[in-house]
Amino acid sequence: MPNCAIVGINWGDEGKGRMVDLLTQHYDVVVRYQGGGNAGHTVVNERGKFALHLLPSGIFRENTVNILGNGVALDCESLWNEMQDVIAKGVSITPDNLKISDRASLLLPWHRDLDGLEEARLKDKKFGSTRQGIAPFYSDKYQKKTVLAAELLYPEHLEAHLKDLLEWKNLTLTRVYGAEGYTLEQLLDWFHTYADRIKPFICDTGAYLRDAQAEGKSILFEAQLGALRDLDYGIYPYTTSSNAIAAYAPVGSGLPNAKLDEVIGVVKAYSSCVGEGPFTCEWFGEEAEKLREAGGEYGAKTGRPRRVGPIDLVATRYGVRTQGATAVALTKLDILSYMDTIPVCARYELNGEITDEFPNPVVLADAKPITETLPGWGCDISGIRRWEDLPAEARAYVEYVEEKIGCHIRYVSVGPERDSIIIR
């Protein structure tokens, strides 16, 4: 199989985890290349339902090697707790099937503290952070003030580095936010409790990936969130603090010379969004609640109700282009079965003009949706596995979306289970 990236086309929560879990049977290596524990990839398999936040979604495949790349925000505490939950359900995790880049930077307890303190300071102007420390972490990384995973292997070097960081970080905690600072003893205790436990998994993953590439092994790059949450190309400033686009996969994975042969963009059959920021197609009231309940639209990490609406073809087409998608997986088509007619956000009205183009985030909040409707199919499709067995109206909906977003829809998901998929 060729090297492939699986990425989100919209605001995240599109169903990337279920697609990675499905396709890992064809790949030797799965790499998470950006983001941290601030979003969840939901996987349903024979062992149950899992919400993975840091572990790559290939962890359930016995012969697949999973890698956390250098671009990941490595929260040792969250990762260790997640590993224990997965292991408790019968999944084997060893240094043979999980490898952590020695160049990854560690997300520390004070990053979570600062995330919450800043959201509290912003009050009604908050960004809708999950408070997992992601923005403070990446800010520190680009200021060159983080701890590398490799430092865990050199305790004396680590302690000296922590002393320097501690002095600097306590100034921010105490003098900017009026919060309590940390002691060196507190930090060392945290490192002993969590970071030391992941030391056996730390290695030169770049070398491993280069060898895998030379041996002709296939690599799957797993993204977090979606194009509209990308730091550079999303709805700034209501974005994540890393690059969620496929183009970053080689850099964040540790294999900068990798070629992506394929990019599979994941899109929901309707729209959902967690967090703040403009969401042009958003529904409210009873209409929104029906869709939210039908789709189980609550954040895998936060439990917060997701904002929902019809599929936004303007935003989706932009996401497809930004990701360079070569094929699309359309998920949760079965959720729309309760609708007699299915609305879609076909275009925007912006400053009195009709547009098919996704606006700059500076003016995006002024855009209004222009809605079209398609016939519903009014029956349960979750048991269907062949394209020709779908109701004509369901096929017409998929083909309509495909035409409007300009990319072939290869996969149609009709349920969360691994086999609830139609391949066109």
Disulfide bonds with the S-S distance in Angstrom:
none
